[in-house]
């Protein structure tokens, strides 16, 4: 094996070692930061949904028939104002609405929607199988386990039960919060991770070259001495500065 080949292998080994360690560390730190931010968002959503649901009168909510003409009822418009107040108190909230189970398995219906444009009318069907956390909202505060990317954008939804006087859940308050800031944070962290990785790899290359030269220098000295002795210079001596090979 030539010295150049040995030096190259040492440099490659060093770069792979450092690159692997830095990549693994970055991935762990990146995943930890994202998980912490996502869990904080879920907890915030569930708290907002639970607080908002307590403000809604379950008895009045039950008076809204699941039919588009219900938008003309005073009780419906009073509920819309309540939902708008919840949304205005939290700038990151995109949509606030209430839904209730229907007689069709796997299908729920919208009851009230605070959206001013593209409103979901009372009685409009909703496939509950797409949102398993929504069904859990009948039992207590819940939130999606992952971001939802659909026709409404990047969202994370939280839910809480709306109860009547007997404490029975008659509907669910749904709150959709924009997940764009989480996505932007992920992109920023990914950008910084790649930047750090490139800097560390560049430093590893420079250090690897120096390390390879330092490790192979004694071998080069011995090789040169062997050549000189082979050429007949029997008085040549190899300076030894260490006790290892």
N, C-alpha and C positions, 0 to 999 in steps of 0.2 A: 504494500500500500504506500503510495507517495504521500509526502507531507501535505501537498495541496489537497489531495483527496481526504486525508485525515482532518485537516483544518476545516474543509467544507462540511464534513459530517458532524464535527463538533458544533459548528455554527448552526447548522440545521437543527440538530438536537436541542440546542439551547433555545432557539426561537420557538420550536414546537412546545418545549416545556413551559417557557414563560407565557407564550400565547395561550396555551391551554389553561394555565392557572388564572390568567387575567380574564379570559373569556368566561370561565366558570364563575369567578368572583363577580363579574359584571352581571351575569345572568341571575345569580342569586340576589344581588342587591336590587336589580331592576324588578324582578318578580316580587320581592318583599315590599318595595315602595308602591308598586301598582296595587298589590293585594290590600295593603293598608289603606290606600286612598279609596279603593272600591268598597271596602267594608265600612269605612266612615260614611260614604255616600249612602249605602244601604241603611245604615242605622239612622241617618238623618231623615231619609225618606220614610221609614217606618214611624219615626217619632212625629213627623209632620202629618202623615196619614192618620195616625191614632188621635192626635189632637184635633184635627179637622173633623173626623168622624164623630167625636163627642159633641161637636157643636150642631150636628144635624139631628133634627127630630125624626126618629124612625116612624112615628105615627103619621106625621105629615108626609113623609116620603112615601108611605104606603098608599096615600091618597092620589098619587100620580099614576094614572093608567099607562101601560106600555103601548102608547099609540101616538102617532105624530101630532094629532090635534091637542095633545096635552101641553104643548108649548104655549097655548093661549091661557092656561089656568094660572091664577094668582099664586097658588102654592108652588107651581113649577118655577115661575119667575122669581119668587122669593128664594128658592133654593139656588137658582143661578147666581143671585147676588151673593149668597153665602160662599159659593164655590169661587166666584171672582175675587172675593176678599182673601180667600186662602191663597190663590195664585198671586195676587198683588203683594202679599206679605213675603213671598219667596221668589226673587227674580229668576232663579234657575228653573222654576216650574214651567213646563210647556203646556200641559193639559191637565184639567181636573174634571172628573166626571163621576157619575154613580152608575152601577150596574147591578142587576139582580138575576138570580137563577130563573130559567123558564121551565116550561113543562117538557121541553125537548132535551133529552140527555146530551151533554156536551155543548149545549147552546145556552148562552145567557143573552140578556137584552139590555140595551142602554135605557136608562131612565132619565138622566139629566146630564147635560154637557155644557160646560161654561165656555166652550170655544165659540168665537163670534163668526168664524169662517169655517166652512166644511164641517158643520155641526153634525154630530151623530144624534139623530132624532129618537125620541122615546119609542121603544119597541124594535129598534134596529138590532138585528141579530149579531152576536159576537161568538166566535168559535173559541170556547174556553180552553180547548186542548192546546192552543198555542200559548196560553199563559197559565201554567199550573199554579204559580204563586197567587194568582187572582182567586182561585178556588180556596186556597188556604186563608185568604183574607176574611172568609166567613167566620173562621175560628179565632182569629186574632191578627195583629199587625204582621205583615209579611212583605217581602220584596223579591224581585227577580234575582236569580243567582248569576246572571250574566247580562251584558248589554244586549238590547234588542235593536236590530237594524231592520227596519221595514219601511213601508211607504210613508211613515211619519218621521223618519230620521233615526238618529242614534239616541236611544232613550233607555233609561232605567226606571222601572215602575215600582211603586209601593202601594200597599193596600191595607185597609182596616175595615172592620165590620161596623155597619150602621145598625143600631139596636133599637127595638121598641121599648115600651115601658116595662115589659116583662123580662127584658134583657135578651130577647131572641134576636139574632141577626137576620134582618129582612133584606139587606142589600150590602154592597161593598163600595166604599169610596176609593177611587183609583186616582193616583197622582203620577204623572209621567214627568220625570226630570231629564233635562238635556244631558247627554253624556259626552258632548263635544269637548268640554274642558278636560275630561278624563282622557279622551283620545289624544288631545293636544299634548297633555302631560306625558302620555306614553311615547308619542313621537319625539318630544324633547329629550326624554330620558334615553330613548334609543339613539338619538343623535349624539348625545354626550357620551354614551357608552362606546359608540363606534369611534368617536374622536379620541377618547382615552385609550382604547385598544390600539389605534394607529400610532399614537405617541409612544405607548409602551413597547410596541413591536419595533418601532424605529430605534428606540433606546436599546432594546434587546439585540438588534442587529449590530449596533456599534459596540456594545459590550461583548457580544459574542465573538466579534472579530478580534478584539483585544485579548479575550480569554483564550481563544484558539491559538493566537500567536504566542501567548505566554506558556501554554501547555506544550506546544510543539517546538519551542525554541531549544530545549535540551536535546530533543531528538535530532533537530537540524545540526546542532553542535556536534553530536556524536557521529552523525552521518558524514559531516565534513572531515572530522578527525579520521574516520575509517578510510575515507578516500585518500587522504594525505599519507596515512600509513601504508595503504595499498600501493601508493605511488613510490614508496621507498623512504618516506620521511619517518624513520623509526624513533627519532628524538621528540616527535610531537606529543604533547600531553593534552588531555581533556580536562579543563578546569571543572572541578566538582564543588558546587555550592550548597548542595542539599544532601540528606542521608537517604532519600527514597530513590526509586529506579529512575 
